[in-house]
Amino acid sequence: MTPSPEIALAQTFLQQAMIAIAPANVRIGCRMIREGDEAHLLPEEARSIPARQPATRRASGAARWIAHGLLADIGFNDFALLRTPSGAPAWPDGIIGSLAHDYDMAVAAVAPIGHIVSLGIDVEPAQPLPHDIFALVATPADRTGTADRHLAGRILFAAKEAVYKAVYPLDREVLGYEDIAVDLNAGHATTKTGRKVSLAYCVAPRVVVLAFVETR
């Protein structure tokens, strides 16, 4: 199904903004989720995803459709991104990546392992974070001074989600929001395990945060 001009324009704006924040060698993409995207799941992928809800499978199909294209660009055609017990997809050997979606938009990032050894991505609507959720997410150690004050909470939430995705494959430790200190001013985060994570984000027209762990 061909997307409407409005959807195509939103995707284009977000794609350009995401490319602008992505480090070298990190490929990144987005797709507005729409009817029928569950059909983009490869058969093995469809079997590995336990959720039966159409919206969940549609979002998973959209995110994997992006990832399939990014992987094909670096020589991995029709690679099935199976869901692991942690919920993250299993990437090809030598490749790191991350998927995310909100209700309407899916995003993905992939890269060969090199200077960057792990990736995490999150996407959120560009709307203020509800106060009750902000109270759960924010800690006194967080710094959001340079962010749009209306969206700072949302960016902080997305940053902690992205950081968790980036560090879990390395440390295999479950972290709460209170275990991640984010400094949007400096563009990095620190976990309670001492893991240092770089951050980049954009707001156009969604909040997207990319977290990545670099070799020291």
C-alpha positions in Angstrom: 0.0 0.0 0.0 1.4 3.4 -1.0 1.6 5.8 2.0 -0.2 9.1 1.9 1.8 12.2 1.1 1.6 13.2 4.8 3.0 9.9 6.0 5.7 9.9 3.3 6.7 13.4 4.4 6.8 12.5 8.1 9.0 9.5 7.3 11.3 11.6 5.2 11.7 14.2 7.9 12.4 11.6 10.6 14.8 9.7 8.4 16.8 12.8 7.6 17.0 13.7 11.3 18.0 10.2 12.3 20.7 10.0 9.7 22.1 13.3 11.0 22.6 12.0 14.6 23.9 8.5 13.7 27.6 7.8 14.1 29.7 6.7 11.2 28.9 3.1 10.1 25.6 3.0 11.8 22.7 2.6 9.4 19.3 3.8 10.6 15.8 3.8 9.2 12.1 4.4 10.0 8.7 3.4 8.8 5.2 4.6 9.7 3.3 1.4 10.8 0.4 0.6 8.6 -2.1 -2.2 7.9 -0.5 -5.3 6.5 3.0 -4.8 8.0 2.7 -8.1 9.8 3.2 -9.7 6.4 6.8 -8.4 6.5 7.7 -10.9 9.2 9.6 -13.8 7.7 8.1 -17.2 8.6 10.7 -18.0 11.2 10.3 -14.5 12.7 6.5 -14.9 12.9 6.9 -18.1 14.8 9.4 -16.6 17.3 7.1 -13.8 18.3 4.6 -15.0 20.9 2.3 -12.0 20.8 -0.9 -12.6 19.0 -2.3 -9.0 19.1 -2.5 -7.7 15.5 -1.1 -4.3 16.5 2.0 -5.8 18.1 2.7 -8.1 15.2 2.1 -5.2 12.7 4.7 -3.1 14.6 7.2 -6.0 14.7 6.8 -6.5 11.0 7.4 -2.8 10.3 10.5 -2.7 12.4 11.9 -5.9 10.9 11.1 -4.6 7.4 13.4 -1.7 8.1 16.1 -3.9 9.5 15.9 -6.4 6.6 16.7 -3.5 4.2 19.5 -2.2 6.3 21.0 -5.6 6.6 20.7 -6.2 2.9 22.8 -3.1 2.3 25.7 -4.7 4.1 25.3 -8.2 2.6 22.8 -10.0 4.8 19.8 -10.8 2.6 16.6 -12.3 4.1 18.2 -12.8 7.5 15.5 -13.8 10.0 15.7 -11.7 13.1 14.3 -14.1 15.7 13.0 -12.9 19.0 15.3 -14.0 21.9 14.1 -14.8 25.4 15.0 -11.3 26.5 12.8 -9.9 23.8 15.6 -8.5 21.6 16.2 -9.8 18.1 19.2 -12.1 17.4 21.5 -10.3 14.9 23.9 -11.9 12.4 27.4 -12.7 13.7 29.5 -9.5 13.6 26.5 -7.2 13.5 24.8 -5.2 16.3 21.4 -3.6 16.1 18.3 -2.5 17.8 14.6 -2.1 17.0 11.8 0.0 18.5 8.3 1.3 17.8 5.6 3.4 19.4 2.0 3.2 18.3 2.6 4.7 14.9 6.3 4.6 14.0 8.9 1.9 13.8 12.7 2.5 13.8 15.8 0.4 13.5 19.6 0.8 13.6 22.3 -1.7 12.6 26.1 -1.6 12.3 29.1 -3.9 12.0 30.9 -4.5 15.3 33.9 -2.2 15.4 34.5 1.0 17.3 30.9 0.7 18.5 30.1 -2.6 20.2 26.5 -2.3 21.1 23.4 -0.2 20.1 20.1 0.7 21.5 17.3 2.8 20.0 13.9 4.1 21.1 11.1 6.1 19.5 8.4 8.1 21.3 5.7 10.6 20.3 6.9 14.2 20.6 4.6 14.9 23.5 5.2 15.8 27.1 5.7 12.8 29.4 2.9 12.3 31.9 3.8 13.5 35.3 3.3 10.2 37.0 5.7 8.4 34.6 8.2 11.2 34.9 8.3 10.7 38.6 9.2 7.0 38.0 11.9 7.8 35.4 13.8 10.9 36.6 16.4 10.9 39.3 18.4 13.8 40.9 21.5 12.6 38.9 19.8 13.2 35.5 20.6 16.3 33.5 18.3 17.6 30.8 19.1 21.3 30.7 19.7 21.6 26.9 16.5 19.8 25.9 13.2 21.4 25.1 11.6 21.8 28.5 8.2 20.5 27.2 9.9 17.3 25.8 12.8 16.8 28.3 10.9 14.1 30.2 10.0 12.2 27.0 13.6 12.4 25.8 14.9 11.3 29.2 12.5 8.3 29.1 13.5 7.3 25.6 17.2 7.7 26.5 16.9 5.3 29.4 15.0 2.8 27.3 17.7 3.0 24.6 20.5 2.7 27.1 19.0 -0.4 28.6 18.9 -2.0 25.1 22.5 -1.1 24.5 23.9 -2.4 27.8 21.9 -5.5 28.5 23.6 -7.6 25.8 27.0 -6.7 27.3 26.2 -6.9 31.1 23.1 -9.2 31.2 21.9 -7.2 34.2 18.3 -6.0 34.6 18.3 -2.2 35.2 15.6 0.1 36.5 15.3 3.7 35.5 16.9 4.6 38.8 20.0 2.6 37.7 20.7 4.8 34.7 22.0 8.4 35.1 21.5 10.5 31.9 23.2 13.7 31.0 21.6 15.1 27.8 23.8 18.1 28.1 27.0 16.0 27.7 25.4 13.4 25.5 26.1 10.4 27.6 24.7 8.1 30.3 26.2 6.0 33.1 24.7 2.8 34.6 25.0 1.6 38.1 27.5 -1.1 36.8 29.8 1.8 35.6 29.0 1.3 31.9 29.5 4.5 29.9 27.0 5.0 27.0 27.0 7.7 24.4 23.7 9.3 23.4 22.3 11.2 20.4 18.7 12.3 19.9 16.4 14.1 17.5 12.9 15.5 17.6 11.5 15.6 14.1 8.6 14.7 14.2 9.2 11.9 16.7 11.6 11.7 19.6 14.3 9.2 18.7 17.2 8.4 20.9 20.2 6.4 19.9 22.5 4.9 22.6 25.8 3.3 21.7 28.7 1.8 23.6 32.1 2.5 22.2 35.4 0.7 22.8 37.6 2.5 25.2 
